[in-house]
Amino acid sequence: MENADLVRRMMADDPEALEELMKGLQKDIFRMAYLISGNYADSEDIVQETFVQVYLKRKNIREPEAFKTWVIRMMTRIAWRYLKKARREQPQEDFPREESGGESLWEKVQRKEDSKELYKAILDLPVKQRTAVILYYFEGLTAREIASVSGCLEGTVKSRLHTARKRLKEKLEGGGLPEERRDSV
């Protein structure tokens, strides 16, 4: 409820409430934007545009309790528009991560290679499947919440997740080819 109070204060033009809300969401929104776009600079632009839109549309918020979902929906749509407009190949970059302790050098290298392969496979998914995977697996949103954010039916989200999992499995287990095709090559 503390967040809802901040949202109400922001809607009443309290600049400190807006700043506090943005600071609290910035890291999560950036991570989602990066995972959708695959590009650090584009992600910064997407986040900036999202926060500008939050400020401009703050009076339109109907449910202060659902503020984060509202911001994620806005960011997702901005990211989709950005990618559609850009229509260019995204360079691969490593997402900045905090170092985890207690791992051997080999474990770190292996984890990084596995992460790169998974991330590359996720980037190869169509944008709406990629978004569903990111919001479900990386952000922990439910299919219903993703449907709300994406503006589609819950069944559509489940279908996107199913198809994405199938594609990822084929890509990661078979080097990009389904098993039956690998045997014949």
C-alpha positions, 0 to 999 in steps of 0.5 A: 500500500505504500506504493499506492500512496506514492502513486496518489501523491505523484498523481497530485503533482508531488515531484518527490513521489514521482522521483521515488517511484522512478528510482524504485522501478528504474532497475527492473524496467531497464532490465526488461527493456534490455531483455526485449531490445537486446541493446543497452543504448536502446534500452536506455531510450526505452526507459527514458521514454517510458518515464516521460510517458508515466509523467505525462499520463500520470493523471490517467492512472485508474488503479494506484495499486496496479502502478507497476503493471501499468508501467510495464505495459507502457514500457512493453508497448514502447519497446515493441514500437521501438523495435518495429521502427528500428528493424535492424539487427541487434548487436549482442552485449552482455547484460551487466550482472553482479558477481556471485561468490563461491564459484570456481573459475570453470563454473563461472565460465560455463555459466556465462557461456550457458547464459550467452547461448540462452540469451541468444536463443531468446533474442532469436524469438519473435518479439511477442514470444520474447516478451512473454518469456522475459516477463514470465521467467525473468520477472515472475509475472503470471500469464494473466498479468502478462495478458494485461500488460500485453493487451491480449488474452491469457490463452494467447500468452500461454500459447506464446510461452508454449511455442517459445519453450518449444523453439528454445528447446529445439535451438538449445538441444539441437543446435537450431535444428529439430532432432529429426532434421539433425539425423538426416543432415 
